[in-house]
Structure formats: structure tokens, C-alpha cells
């Protein structure tokens, strides 16, 4: 039996590293001994890859020892369990599209299918906090301040620079042909567009025959509100909330990926050289030879979010990190479901999507609509996966839905919004607009990188 292959970006720390750990733990504990996992992760440098591989291997050893002990008599079964997980690394910088293209080429060159691609890597795009607003927020509404911190000080206009230049500059850039390159927002590229190109370039190893199904999991944020996104500023270059803008864009792309209005763009996105069909097969019937062409099924796209957890993406001083953790625990004890705090707990939603049965996911999203899957906890940290409210979409794209307080949780507690048909239609219109814009941008950059 072929291994279950998962490719995850941005694994060297925080949520990405914890997701890798949890993938191994849950695969070993839930899958039959006959099944194996191939975990392929990316970092931005060989040194980070080596360090991450060492730490993941150590985690795997600890997990197995916690179940089977470390005595000599269990050595053979420990070895057998360890052999079920193969961990490998690749390097890529999501802000360097040529690097992303090379990564996709190496993965395709392995000659194996990818069952699940987890688009996790990303940056915050912040340079600090507005301290007065932060202190006022914690004193007046600690729930809001620790869940949706509006006081982050975002960098405006940060863009990707190429050919070894520093990121964030304003000078003109030329590509290899001497043509002026269009602007790419740094946060937009790291969080969305780099992954978007990677998914397209990996289509060949993601598509499946009917019934086999592969999946692409995009990691979003609980902060992805409609107010942070403007279709006319797709890359979030004009605002100080480019992170939130990129996550709203992620929600729009994924949640409308199966709508009739986006079908044309999605089909183009998941196309490759042979047009998305298998090589023709010959079958003898009677005295003639029939040529059969078997349609392939494009991957399913899902979106998850980790709630509020502590990672290095915040970039704040270590002392403030500990004060922040104390505040997060207080809010969780007061009843907030959105504070896993631990990145390992926060990974529950992404890992669940990655390892769940295809039939289970199809049934849930078929009956309740395409949704945003979030990591939630109770006061004591007991974890669960829930459906999360999305501005304009609700929980499953069904007008009139309301929270039930258990399975369908509202993003902002106590708002009790009812999403209307008009909001749902506007959401789909925006989805079609961003799919069109992203496809235009993709084709432009494919042309520019065709010789890379």
C-alpha cells in the first residue's frame, strides 16, 4: 500500500511544527498498522530543515516510547512503529516564486501522489503594537482585545524584492528578460499567492480518479473579517492590516471554490499540460478498438483556523509573550472557546481535516455546506473542531443559519447575527472577483517564470 503523503509548508516553528507533531501522533494512533505516513515539510533554509527534522524525529521517538515504553522487550515493536513514519524536508521561500516553482518540480519528480497539501507558512506583517490602545482594550474588553487585537501596528506597502535585494523597498525591479516586474505584496505572497502558485504547480500530483480524492488545507485566521479586505487592493498594500486581508482572501477563495460562478477559474487553476485527463487507454470490444479517456477529479479545498495560540509570528518581546499567555488563560477560563493557546492544541482542526475520511468530510460539507473549521476549547483546554462563522457566509453558506453554541460557533460572542441571502450573494460575487484576479496574476507570473 502506498504511503499517505502530506506536504506542509512552514514547519520549523510554532503552528507548523506542532501540526507536524500532531499529524504523526494521530496517524499512529488512528490508522491500521499496515498504513504508513510520508510527512514532507518545508522550511526556508537547509539549517532550519536539519534542525526541524531532528526535533520531529525526537518527538516521534517520545510518542512511541510513551505508548510502548523504553524496555528492551519492546524494541522491535517500537522500531516497527517508527518505520511507519517517513519524515523528509524540502526548502522553499514562499516569497520567491522561482523557489516555489523549483519545490513543485522536485515534488513532482519524486513520482508519487500528494494526498494532502497544508498551506501553513506565513508572516504577520506587523512591526509592533499601539500600546495605549492595547492597555485600554485589555482593561475595558479583555475578550475582544485578546481575540481580535485591533491595536497591532502593521507595515504598509511592504513588497517582495527579487534577485537578492532586501524586502520592503520601493525601487523598480526587472525580471530576467529586463521587463519591469509587477508589485507583489510581501504578506500577500507569503500567506496566499506563494501557496496559490504551489497548489497549481502540484496539480499533476494532487488530482485523482473518481472516489480517491486529495485535499488542500489552507490555514486561515479567526480575524479574517470582511472589513479588512478590499477587492481593489487585493494584495493589501494600502493598509496596515495586510495579514487580516490575506486571511479574508483565503476564506473567499476556499469557500467559493465549488460555486458555479467560480467554476471557470477553478478549472483553469487545477489544469495542467494534459488538460486534466489521463493518457488515453485502449480497450478491445468486438472487432474494434475503443479509446477511453478517464476524467480526473480535482482536489478538494478546505479552510481551517487555529483560534488564538502563541507562536513566533507575533514578534513581540519575550516578557510580553508571558504576560500575553496569562491574559489568554484568563479569557479561556472566563469562557472563550477561541483560546487553545498551545499550538499543539490549535493544530487540531488542520490535522482533523488532513486525516479524516474522505467520506466523512464529503458528508459534513455536503449536508451543512462548505465551512471554516476552527480549533476550539473548553475552560480546561479540552479541544474540539467546530464550524466557525464567516462574515457574509455564515457557517455553511446557507442564509438564515444561526449559532447553536456547540457545533456552529459565532466568531464574536454574543452578536447572534443572522446572515441574509443578500450577504451570501455578495460573498459569492466577491469570491468570483478574487478568483478572476488571482488567475490573471498567476498566468502573468507563469509567463515570467517559464524559463526558471
Secondary structure, DSSP 8 states (H G I E B T S, - for coil): ---EEEEES--SSHHHHHHHHHHHHHHHHHS-TT--EEEEEEESSHHHHHHHHHHHHHHHHHHHHHHH-SSGGGHHHHHHHHHTEEEEEEE--TT-HHHHHHHHHHHHHTT---SEEEE------EEEE-HHHHHHHHHH-HHHHHHS-TTEEE-SS-B---TT--TT--S--B-TTS-B----BHHHIIIIIHHHHHHHHTHHHH-B-TTT--EEEEE--TT--GGG--GGGTT-TTSS-HHHHHHHHHHHHHHTTTSGGGHHHHHHHT--TTTTB---EEEEETTEEEEE--B-B--EEEEEE--SB--GGG---HHHHHHHHHHHHHHHHTT-SS--BSHHHHTHHHHHHHHS-HHHHHHHHHHH-S-EEEEEE-TT--EEEEEE-BTTTBTTS-TT----SSSEE-SSTT------HHHHHHHHHHHHHHHHHHHHHHHHHHHHTTT-
